[in-house]
Amino acid sequence: TPKPSSAASDVYKRQTDNMTETVEPTVAELENEGDVAADYLEELLDIADIDGDLNLDVRQGRAYVSVEAEGDGLALLSAPDTVQALQELTRLAVQNKTGSFSRLILDVGGSRDARRRQLETLVNAAAAKLDDGATQASLPAMSSYERKLVHDIAADQGLVSESYGEGADRHTVLRRR
């Protein structure tokens, strides 16, 4: 059974023959995370009397769970802070059930796509500062998932990105190559 790594990274530590080996979770393990998360979220939506359809996927080594609904049924749940809190609760529920640290991503009502567009705007503004002569541009603190998106967006634009700081203060700094 996979155990969480002390660094809470994408990999798990497994004890085999008195040796610890680092391995990425298998697709089957990630699909199981998604199933456990879906069960938890279905119960939560039922308690709150909110209709929603759950979709499960595995993307870039993570379980990805999206909740979708027609109309504005998810409006209250799709606020960024609410999605982050629900994601953390869902990760804890998965960890409690599986015994393994989870890095699943939760999307509610397209909130992740909306946030990606906001981050693209932020990176574009930083690139404009760099074009105007700044040697670097610091972005505000954000979650590890958001920083990953920023790194991807920056790379697509030919920028160098690095994360600095600790915990809630960790942020990304962009530079030209």
Secondary structure, 3 states (H helix, E strand, C coil): CCEECCCCCCCEEEEECCEEEEECCCHHHHHHHHHHHHHHHHHHHHHCCCCCEEEEEEECCEEEEEEECCCCCCCCCCCHHHHHHHHHHHHHHHHHHHCCCCCCEEEECCHHHHHHHHHHHHHHHHHHHHHCCCCCEECCCCCHHHHHHHHHHHHHCCEEEEEECCHHHCEEEEEEC
